[in-house]
Amino acid sequence: MASRSTQILEAAARVIARRGVRGLRVEELAAEAGVSTALIYYHFKDRTGILRQTLEFISDRAERYTTNRDPDAEPLSPREELDQTLLLELLDTTEVRENSSAWGELRASAVFEPELREDLARATLTWVQEVAALLGQVRPMAPAVALAGAAERLTALLEGLSMRWLSGTLPIAHARTLMSDAIDAEVERLSH
């Protein structure tokens, strides 16, 4: 059974994905999580604390669903691991939709809520570094600055494709094709 704070964070991700950050009300969050508002304030102190912890929660959850492997399966090649890590962010599942929507909402709200910027910058940097490390396994001789640039471009593209998919302006199959093409282009670029 999930801890109370995890239960609240799962509910926060659902509410943010459904109503946006501006639509997040502690009373609605409490009802969604099946807890009292006092318990939410006990765990998270204030609305900013809820948003910060939800950002960390969705980052951790994305890492879990993009790296989860069958322990009996053959290990993936570095290139397969890179593809899987990025393309699993474009799956039409409840968890991925919710995570992508909540991430987009939190990213957009940082424009208006400066107290979230540092946390968002840290989460984004961690993600970019993880993708750069994967690219480095695919192209071990590539310079660090080139790996970082490629990772930055791929993660930014993925965020944009995800928002277009979620908003209904881009079919998910096409988003996945565009992402695959971009991965190919970046890996090829790193070989020069």
C-alpha positions as CSV (number, residue, x, y, z in Angstrom):
1,M,0.0,0.0,0.0
2,A,1.3,3.4,-0.9
3,S,2.3,5.8,1.9
4,R,0.0,8.7,2.5
5,S,2.4,11.2,0.9
6,T,2.7,9.0,-2.2
7,Q,-1.1,8.7,-2.3
8,I,-1.4,12.5,-2.2
9,L,1.3,13.0,-4.9
10,E,-0.5,10.5,-7.2
11,A,-3.7,12.4,-6.6
12,A,-1.9,15.7,-7.2
13,A,-0.5,14.5,-10.6
14,R,-4.1,13.4,-11.6
15,V,-5.6,16.7,-10.6
16,I,-2.9,18.8,-12.3
17,A,-3.2,16.7,-15.4
18,R,-6.9,17.1,-15.4
19,R,-7.3,20.8,-14.3
20,G,-3.9,22.4,-14.6
21,V,-1.7,23.9,-11.9
22,R,-3.9,27.0,-11.6
23,G,-6.9,24.7,-11.1
24,L,-5.2,22.8,-8.2
25,R,-7.2,23.4,-5.0
26,V,-6.1,21.8,-1.8
27,E,-9.7,20.8,-1.0
28,E,-10.1,19.0,-4.4
29,L,-6.7,17.4,-3.9
30,A,-7.8,16.1,-0.5
31,A,-11.0,14.7,-1.9
32,E,-9.1,13.1,-4.8
33,A,-6.6,11.5,-2.4
34,G,-9.2,10.5,0.1
35,V,-7.5,12.4,3.0
36,S,-8.1,15.6,5.0
37,T,-6.7,19.0,4.0
38,A,-4.9,19.1,7.3
39,L,-3.0,15.9,6.3
40,I,-2.0,17.5,3.1
41,Y,-0.7,20.6,4.9
42,Y,1.1,18.3,7.4
43,H,3.0,16.5,4.6
44,F,3.6,19.4,2.3
45,K,3.2,22.7,4.3
46,D,1.8,24.8,1.5
47,R,0.7,24.8,-2.2
48,T,4.3,25.4,-3.4
49,G,5.4,22.4,-1.4
50,I,2.8,20.3,-3.1
51,L,3.9,21.5,-6.5
52,R,7.6,20.9,-5.8
53,Q,7.0,17.4,-4.5
54,T,4.7,16.6,-7.4
55,L,7.4,17.7,-9.9
56,E,9.8,15.3,-8.2
57,F,7.2,12.6,-8.1
58,I,6.4,12.7,-11.8
59,S,10.1,12.8,-12.6
60,D,10.8,9.7,-10.6
61,R,7.7,8.0,-12.0
62,A,8.8,8.7,-15.6
63,E,12.2,7.3,-14.8
64,R,10.6,4.1,-13.5
65,Y,8.4,3.6,-16.5
66,T,11.1,4.4,-19.0
67,T,13.7,2.1,-17.4
68,N,11.5,-0.7,-16.2
69,R,12.7,-4.0,-17.8
70,D,11.9,-7.6,-17.5
71,P,14.8,-9.1,-15.4
72,D,14.8,-12.2,-17.6
73,A,14.9,-10.3,-20.9
74,E,18.1,-9.9,-22.8
75,P,19.9,-6.7,-22.0
76,L,19.3,-3.8,-24.4
77,S,22.0,-2.4,-26.5
78,P,22.9,1.2,-25.7
79,R,21.0,2.4,-28.8
80,E,17.9,0.3,-27.9
81,E,18.0,1.7,-24.3
82,L,18.2,5.3,-25.7
83,D,15.2,4.7,-28.0
84,Q,13.2,3.0,-25.4
85,T,13.8,5.7,-22.8
86,L,12.7,8.5,-25.1
87,L,9.9,6.7,-27.0
88,L,8.3,5.4,-23.8
89,E,7.4,9.0,-23.0
90,L,5.1,8.9,-26.1
91,L,2.8,6.0,-25.1
92,D,-0.9,6.3,-24.9
93,T,-1.3,5.0,-21.4
94,T,-3.0,6.7,-18.5
95,E,0.3,7.0,-16.5
96,V,2.2,8.5,-19.4
97,R,-0.6,10.9,-20.4
98,E,-1.0,12.0,-16.8
99,N,2.8,12.4,-16.3
100,S,3.3,14.3,-19.5
101,S,0.3,16.6,-18.9
102,A,1.4,17.3,-15.3
103,W,5.0,18.0,-16.4
104,G,3.8,20.4,-19.1
105,E,1.6,22.2,-16.7
106,L,4.3,22.5,-14.1
107,R,6.8,23.7,-16.7
108,A,4.3,26.3,-18.0
109,S,3.4,27.5,-14.5
110,A,7.1,28.2,-13.7
111,V,6.7,31.2,-16.0
112,F,4.3,32.7,-13.5
113,E,5.5,31.1,-10.3
114,P,9.2,31.8,-9.9
115,E,9.4,29.7,-6.8
116,L,9.1,26.6,-9.1
117,R,11.8,27.6,-11.5
118,E,14.8,26.2,-9.5
119,D,13.1,22.9,-9.0
120,L,12.1,22.7,-12.7
121,A,15.6,23.6,-13.8
122,R,17.1,20.9,-11.6
123,A,14.6,18.3,-12.8
124,T,15.2,19.3,-16.5
125,L,19.0,19.2,-16.0
126,T,18.8,15.8,-14.5
127,W,16.8,14.5,-17.4
128,V,19.1,16.1,-20.0
129,Q,22.1,14.6,-18.2
130,E,20.5,11.1,-18.2
131,V,19.9,11.4,-21.9
132,A,23.4,12.7,-22.5
133,A,24.8,9.7,-20.6
134,L,22.7,7.3,-22.8
135,L,24.0,9.1,-25.9
136,G,27.5,8.7,-24.6
137,Q,27.0,5.0,-24.4
138,V,25.9,5.0,-28.0
139,R,28.7,7.3,-29.2
140,P,31.5,7.0,-26.5
141,M,34.0,9.1,-28.5
142,A,31.6,12.1,-28.8
143,P,32.7,15.2,-26.9
144,A,30.7,16.0,-23.7
145,V,29.5,19.3,-25.1
146,A,28.1,17.6,-28.2
147,L,26.4,15.0,-26.1
148,A,24.8,17.7,-23.9
149,G,23.6,19.6,-26.9
150,A,22.1,16.5,-28.5
151,A,20.4,15.6,-25.2
152,E,19.0,19.2,-24.9
153,R,17.6,19.1,-28.4
154,L,16.0,15.6,-27.9
155,T,14.4,16.4,-24.6
156,A,13.1,19.8,-25.8
157,L,11.7,18.1,-28.9
158,L,10.1,15.4,-26.8
159,E,8.4,18.0,-24.6
160,G,7.0,19.8,-27.7
161,L,5.8,16.6,-29.4
162,S,4.2,15.4,-26.1
163,M,2.3,18.7,-25.8
164,R,1.1,18.5,-29.4
165,W,0.0,14.9,-29.0
166,L,-1.8,15.7,-25.7
167,S,-3.5,18.7,-27.2
168,G,-4.8,16.6,-30.1
169,T,-2.8,18.5,-32.8
170,L,-0.4,15.6,-33.6
171,P,-1.3,11.9,-33.8
172,I,0.9,9.8,-31.4
173,A,2.2,7.6,-34.1
174,H,3.5,10.6,-36.0
175,A,5.0,12.0,-32.8
176,R,6.8,8.7,-32.3
177,T,8.1,8.7,-35.9
178,L,9.3,12.3,-35.6
179,M,11.1,11.4,-32.3
180,S,12.7,8.3,-33.8
181,D,13.9,10.4,-36.8
182,A,15.4,13.0,-34.4
183,I,17.2,10.3,-32.4
184,D,18.7,8.9,-35.7
185,A,19.8,12.4,-36.7
186,E,21.4,13.2,-33.4
187,V,23.2,9.8,-33.2
188,E,24.5,10.3,-36.7
189,R,25.5,13.9,-36.0
190,L,27.5,12.6,-33.0
191,S,29.5,10.2,-35.1
192,H,31.1,13.1,-37.0
